[in-house]
Amino acid sequence: MKILILGAGQVGASVAATLAREDDDVTLVDTDSTNLLKLQDHYDIRTIQGQASHPDVLARAGAEDADLILAVTNSDETNMVACQICHTLYNTPTKIARIRSTGYLSTPQLFDKENPQAIAIDMLISPEQIVTEYIQRLISHPNALQVLDFAEGKVQLVAVKAFHGGLLVGHPLRDLRKHIPKTETRVAAIFRDGHPITPTGDTTIQADDEVFFIAATKDIRAVMGELRRLEKPYKRIMLAGGGNIGARLAKALENDYQIKLIEANPDRAEFLSEELSNSIVLLGDVANEELLLEEEIDKVDLFCALTNDDEANILSAMLAKRLGASKVLSLINRAAYVDLVESGSIDIALSPQQATIGSLLAHIRRGDIVAVHSLRRGAAEALEAIAHGDSSSSVVVGRRIDEIDLPPGTTIGAIVRGEEVIIAKDDTLIESEDHVILFLVNKRYIKEVERLFQVGFTFF
């Protein structure tokens, strides 16, 4: 697939790096020649310097025969214009644009495909909204490291760290059914000391294992209770940073939780105090020890560091933890920092670009892939694919799971058939139009998984 990425910022560079490793033909456009040169040296991609919305730059970048345009510059207007130009001049098949302004996002008629005068964009992505929803899911499950939705929320894949005292710790996985006989679940993968373990019935869970399990959304809490002591739901939440993510999160949470938000900019703090109805807005430095103590940080259930500055987020989260916050979460853009801090006092290190990249990959993957989630800082992947065809045109339809030649390290965790959630077993038969949720501990095999869900010509 020939992909043109406009904007070499954090999102654009992350997507380019991911796709380059998967042998896609990637061209990256940006005005910053130094950044482009650095990325070109690291990855097998082509780079073009120039303004992403200029027709001559798009022509030089090869927009004429691009299969997909991904416009993720820092300017909403540049992204919209670039997509429109590619539609008008080249009729590009798929156009994805990053839109940050709520003014544009709250005016859907601008992008209505049924309206011939609308802006020609096939998919809008808002990283801030994606990250906000991601954090909301984590808040709903206080014990989780990751919570991912599939099949319109019917199924969730959850990552937890197994702790001493968990009912299943020190026992083989087959004992899980004895503890919760009426709950269907499957452990999709276990990471121990950073290395993946393919789970079997004989696999024994150890304390500090990172366990990924899949279950119907209604059963998630019961399964989590087997792996560790369940924590009480959060009540008091402190948000450090009132930017786009902090403001969105406060707005989404303030009717259900006690929210305090710290913002350093006086004008922004005043704006937020008027915009938010049930949140307390504090003017000050997020890493000010005196302020945190004054606001009773030791009674805070969750501290979220959400500024645009990685160092400020890391320092404020570490300080909040030292001063008594029960749990701390930090947004971190630099991938090198994520592994560094998660092994220390920061409970959850969240990479915005990794949270965002899954939404983009669902439109890039071949086969009918409807959801993709990047896991373990991009090393692993979970995806939802729809099985089409019949036993003669598909290599999965009409076959039992143990008859499917899955790549190494790949497991099928669940199947959603209409409203029914089926936790996968070896003898589970896949039917046409099933939504199949898979887990890959090694993304090197993603192309093979995509091919499994591509329909042969006899189907048409």
C-alpha positions in Angstrom: 0.0 0.0 0.0 1.3 3.5 -0.9 0.7 5.8 2.0 1.3 9.6 2.1 1.7 11.0 5.7 1.5 14.8 6.0 3.1 16.0 9.2 6.2 14.5 10.9 5.2 15.4 14.5 4.7 12.8 17.2 1.7 11.1 15.6 3.0 11.2 12.0 6.5 10.0 13.0 5.0 7.1 15.1 2.7 6.0 12.3 5.5 6.2 9.7 7.8 4.1 11.9 5.2 1.5 12.4 4.2 1.2 8.7 7.8 1.3 7.5 8.5 -1.8 9.6 5.6 -3.5 7.9 6.9 -2.9 4.4 4.4 -0.3 3.3 5.5 2.3 0.8 5.6 5.4 3.0 6.3 9.1 2.1 6.4 11.7 4.8 5.9 15.4 4.2 6.9 18.2 6.6 8.4 21.7 6.6 11.2 20.6 9.1 14.1 19.3 7.0 16.2 18.3 10.1 13.4 16.2 11.5 12.8 14.5 8.1 16.5 13.7 7.7 16.6 12.1 11.1 13.5 10.0 10.4 14.8 9.0 6.9 18.1 7.8 8.5 16.2 5.6 11.0 13.4 4.1 8.8 13.0 3.0 5.2 10.8 5.9 4.1 10.8 8.7 1.5 10.6 12.3 2.8 9.6 15.5 1.1 10.1 19.0 2.6 7.4 21.5 2.0 3.9 22.8 3.0 1.6 19.8 3.1 -1.4 21.7 1.6 0.4 23.0 -1.5 -0.5 21.2 -4.7 3.0 21.2 -6.0 4.4 19.6 -2.8 1.6 16.9 -2.9 2.5 16.2 -6.5 6.2 15.8 -5.6 5.2 13.5 -2.8 3.4 11.2 -5.2 -0.2 12.0 -4.2 -1.4 11.0 -7.7 -1.0 7.3 -7.0 -1.3 7.2 -3.2 -3.8 4.7 -1.7 -4.2 6.6 1.5 -3.5 10.2 2.7 -3.0 10.7 6.4 -3.0 14.4 7.3 -1.7 14.9 10.8 0.0 18.3 10.8 -0.5 20.6 13.8 -2.9 22.7 11.7 -6.6 21.6 11.3 -6.9 23.9 8.3 -3.8 22.5 6.6 -5.1 18.9 7.1 -8.6 19.7 5.7 -7.2 21.6 2.7 -4.7 18.8 1.9 -7.4 16.2 1.9 -9.7 18.3 -0.3 -6.9 18.9 -2.8 -6.1 15.2 -3.0 -9.8 14.4 -3.5 -10.2 17.1 -6.2 -7.0 16.4 -8.2 -6.4 12.7 -7.6 -9.6 11.2 -6.2 -7.4 9.5 -3.5 -9.3 6.5 -2.2 -8.9 7.1 1.6 -8.3 10.4 3.3 -7.8 10.7 7.1 -7.4 14.0 8.9 -6.4 15.0 12.4 -8.9 17.6 13.7 -8.3 19.0 17.1 -10.8 22.0 17.3 -14.1 21.1 19.0 -15.6 23.8 16.7 -15.0 21.7 13.7 -15.7 18.4 15.4 -19.1 19.6 16.7 -20.1 20.6 13.1 -20.5 17.1 11.5 -22.2 18.5 8.4 -18.8 19.8 7.3 -17.7 16.3 6.7 -21.0 14.5 5.8 -20.2 12.1 2.9 -23.8 12.4 1.7 -23.2 16.2 1.1 -21.4 16.8 -2.2 -20.2 20.2 -0.9 -18.7 18.8 2.3 -15.0 18.6 2.9 -13.7 15.3 1.4 -12.4 13.5 4.5 -13.2 9.8 5.1 -12.2 9.7 8.7 -11.6 12.3 11.4 -9.2 11.5 14.3 -8.9 13.6 17.4 -5.9 12.4 19.5 -7.1 14.4 22.5 -10.5 12.7 22.4 -9.0 9.3 21.9 -6.7 9.8 24.9 -9.5 11.2 27.0 -11.7 8.1 26.4 -8.7 5.9 27.1 -8.2 7.4 30.5 -11.9 7.2 31.2 -11.8 3.5 30.7 -8.8 3.2 33.1 -10.7 5.2 35.7 -13.7 2.8 35.3 -11.3 -0.1 36.2 -8.9 1.1 38.9 -6.8 -2.0 38.8 -6.1 -2.0 35.1 -3.0 -1.0 33.1 -4.9 -1.0 29.8 -8.6 -1.4 29.0 -9.5 -1.8 25.3 -12.9 -2.0 23.7 -14.0 -4.4 20.9 -17.2 -5.1 19.1 -18.8 -1.7 20.1 -18.0 -2.3 23.7 -19.4 -5.8 24.1 -15.9 -7.3 24.7 -12.9 -5.8 26.5 -9.2 -6.8 26.6 -7.7 -5.8 29.9 -4.1 -5.8 31.2 -3.4 -6.1 34.9 -0.4 -6.7 37.0 -0.7 -9.8 39.1 -0.1 -9.0 42.8 0.8 -11.1 45.8 -2.6 -12.1 47.3 -4.4 -12.6 44.0 -6.4 -15.8 44.1 -4.9 -17.2 41.0 -1.3 -16.2 41.7 0.8 -19.3 42.1 -1.8 -21.5 40.4 -2.1 -22.8 36.9 -4.5 -21.0 34.5 -6.8 -24.1 34.4 -7.8 -23.2 38.0 -9.5 -20.0 36.7 -12.6 -22.0 35.7 -12.8 -23.5 39.2 -12.8 -20.1 40.9 -15.4 -18.4 38.5 -17.3 -21.3 37.0 -20.1 -19.1 35.6 -17.7 -16.6 33.9 -16.1 -17.2 30.5 -12.7 -15.6 30.0 -9.4 -16.3 28.2 -5.9 -15.2 29.0 -4.5 -14.0 25.7 -0.9 -13.3 26.8 1.4 -13.0 29.8 4.4 -10.8 29.9 7.0 -11.7 32.5 10.1 -9.5 32.9 9.1 -7.8 29.6 9.1 -11.1 27.7 5.9 -12.8 26.3 4.7 -16.2 27.4 2.2 -18.1 25.4 -0.4 -19.2 28.0 -1.6 -22.8 28.3 -3.6 -24.5 31.0 -0.4 -25.4 32.8 1.0 -21.9 32.9 1.3 -20.6 36.4 0.8 -16.9 37.0 3.5 -15.3 39.1 3.4 -12.0 41.1 4.2 -9.0 38.9 3.2 -10.8 35.7 1.5 -8.5 33.2 -1.6 -10.5 32.3 -3.8 -9.7 29.3 -7.2 -11.3 29.4 -10.4 -11.0 27.3 -14.0 -11.3 28.5 -17.4 -9.9 28.0 -17.5 -6.4 29.4 -19.9 -7.4 32.1 -17.5 -10.0 33.4 -14.3 -8.0 33.5 -14.5 -7.1 37.2 -15.0 -10.7 38.3 -11.9 -11.9 36.4 -9.8 -9.0 37.7 -10.6 -10.1 41.2 -8.9 -13.5 40.6 -5.6 -11.8 39.7 -5.3 -9.2 42.4 -7.2 -7.6 45.3 -9.8 -5.2 43.8 -9.3 -1.6 44.6 -12.2 0.7 45.6 -13.6 2.9 42.9 -11.9 6.3 42.5 -13.6 9.3 44.1 -11.1 12.1 44.3 -9.1 12.8 41.1 -6.6 15.6 40.5 -5.7 16.6 37.0 -2.4 18.4 36.4 -2.7 20.5 33.2 -5.7 22.2 31.7 -4.9 21.8 28.0 -7.1 20.1 25.5 -6.9 16.7 27.3 -7.1 18.0 30.8 -10.2 20.2 30.0 -12.0 17.3 28.1 -11.3 14.9 30.9 -12.5 17.3 33.6 -15.7 17.9 31.6 -16.3 14.2 31.2 -15.7 13.3 34.8 -16.9 16.2 36.9 -20.4 15.0 37.4 -19.3 11.6 38.8 -16.1 12.4 40.7 -14.6 15.1 42.8 -12.3 16.9 40.4 -9.5 19.4 41.1 -7.6 20.7 38.1 -4.2 22.6 38.3 -3.4 25.1 35.5 -0.3 27.4 35.3 -1.6 29.9 32.8 -3.8 32.5 34.4 -6.0 33.2 31.3 -6.5 29.5 30.7 -7.3 28.9 34.4 -9.9 31.6 34.3 -11.4 30.2 31.1 -11.6 26.7 32.6 -13.2 28.0 35.8 -16.0 29.4 33.7 -16.2 26.4 31.4 -16.4 23.7 34.1 -19.3 23.6 36.4 -18.4 21.0 39.1 -14.6 21.1 39.1 -12.3 23.1 41.3 -9.7 25.0 39.1 -6.4 25.9 40.8 -3.9 28.4 39.4 -0.4 27.1 40.0 2.6 24.9 39.1 1.7 21.2 38.8 5.0 20.3 40.5 4.6 22.7 43.4 5.0 20.6 46.6 3.4 23.3 48.8 0.3 23.5 46.5 -0.1 19.7 46.4 0.1 19.4 50.2 -2.3 22.3 50.6 -4.8 20.6 48.3 -4.5 17.3 50.4 -2.7 15.2 47.8 -2.5 12.4 50.3 -6.3 12.0 50.0 -6.3 11.8 46.2 -7.2 8.5 44.6 -5.8 9.3 41.2 -3.3 12.0 40.1 -3.2 12.5 36.3 -0.3 14.5 34.8 -1.6 15.8 31.5 0.6 18.7 30.4 2.4 19.0 27.1 5.8 18.7 28.9 7.1 15.1 29.5 9.5 16.2 32.2 6.8 18.2 34.1 4.5 15.2 33.9 7.1 12.8 35.2 8.2 15.0 38.0 4.7 16.0 39.2 3.5 12.4 39.1 6.5 11.2 41.1 6.1 14.0 43.6 2.4 13.3 43.9 3.1 9.6 44.6 5.7 10.5 47.2 3.3 12.9 48.9 0.7 10.2 49.3 -1.5 10.0 46.1 -2.9 6.4 45.9 -2.2 6.1 42.1 -0.5 8.3 39.5 -0.8 8.4 35.7 1.5 10.4 33.4 1.2 11.3 29.8 4.6 10.7 28.1 5.3 11.4 24.5 8.9 10.1 24.3 8.9 6.3 23.9 12.3 6.0 25.7 10.8 7.5 28.9 7.8 5.2 29.1 9.7 2.0 29.9 12.0 4.0 32.2 9.2 5.4 34.5 6.8 2.5 34.5 9.2 0.4 36.5 9.4 3.1 39.1 6.9 5.1 41.2 4.6 6.0 38.3 1.8 3.5 38.1 0.6 4.1 34.5 2.7 5.8 31.7 0.4 6.6 28.8 1.8 7.3 25.3 -0.7 9.5 23.4 0.6 8.4 20.0 0.3 4.7 20.9 -3.2 5.3 22.0 -4.0 7.1 18.7 -2.2 4.9 16.3 -4.7 2.0 16.6 -7.5 4.2 15.2 -5.4 4.8 12.2 -4.1 1.2 11.7 -7.7 -0.1 11.4 -8.0 1.9 8.2 -4.6 0.7 6.9 -4.7 -3.0 7.6 -5.8 -5.3 4.8 -8.7 -7.6 5.2 -11.8 -6.4 7.0 -10.0 -5.1 10.1 -12.4 -2.8 12.2 -10.4 -2.2 15.3 -6.7 -2.2 16.1 -5.0 -1.5 19.5 -1.3 -1.1 19.9 0.0 -2.8 23.1 3.3 -3.0 25.0 4.5 0.3 23.6 3.9 -0.9 20.0 5.5 -4.4 20.3 2.3 -6.3 20.4 -1.1 -5.7 18.9 -4.8 -6.7 19.4 -7.2 -6.4 16.5 -10.8 -7.2 15.6 -11.4 -8.7 12.2 -14.6 -9.7 10.4 -14.7 -13.1 8.8 -16.4 -13.1 5.4 -17.2 -15.7 2.7 -17.6 -19.4 3.1 -15.4 -22.5 3.5 -14.4 -22.3 -0.2 -13.4 -18.6 -0.3 -12.1 -18.1 3.2 -9.4 -19.9 5.2 -11.1 -19.2 8.5 -14.9 -19.5 7.9 -16.3 -23.0 8.6 -13.2 -24.0 10.4 -12.5 -24.8 14.1 -9.9 -22.6 15.7 -7.5 -25.5 16.1 -7.7 -26.0 12.3 -6.6 -22.5 11.5 -2.9 -22.0 10.8 -2.3 -19.1 13.1 1.2 -17.4 13.0 3.5 -18.0 16.0 2.4 -16.0 19.1 -1.1 -15.3 17.8 -4.2 -16.3 19.7 -7.9 -15.9 19.1 -9.4 -14.6 22.3 -13.1 -14.2 21.5 -15.7 -14.1 18.8 -18.7 -11.8 18.7 -21.7 -13.2 16.8 -24.5 -10.7 16.7 -25.1 -9.9 20.4 -23.5 -13.1 21.6 -19.9 -13.1 23.1 -18.1 -16.4 22.6 -14.9 -16.9 24.5 -12.7 -18.9 22.1 -11.8 -22.6 22.6 -10.0 -24.9 20.3 -13.2 -26.4 19.0 -15.0 -23.1 18.4 -16.2 -22.9 14.8 -15.9 -19.5 13.0 -18.9 -18.4 11.0 -19.3 -15.8 8.3 -19.7 -12.3 9.7 -18.2 -13.2 13.0 -16.1 -10.5 14.7 -12.9 -12.2 15.7 -10.6 -10.7 18.3 -7.0 -11.7 18.0 -3.9 -11.0 20.1 -0.4 -10.9 18.5 2.7 -10.8 20.8 4.9 -10.2 17.7 3.7 -7.7 15.1 6.1 -9.2 12.6 3.3 -11.6 11.7 0.6 -9.0 11.1 0.6 -9.5 7.3 -0.1 -13.2 7.8 -3.0 -12.4 10.0 -4.4 -9.9 7.5 -4.2 -12.6 4.8 -6.3 -15.0 6.9 -9.2 -12.6 6.7 -8.9 -11.7 3.0 -11.6 -13.3 0.9 -10.6 -15.3 -2.2 -11.9 -14.4 -5.7 -14.4 -17.2 -5.7 -16.5 -15.2 -3.2 -17.2 -12.4 -5.6 
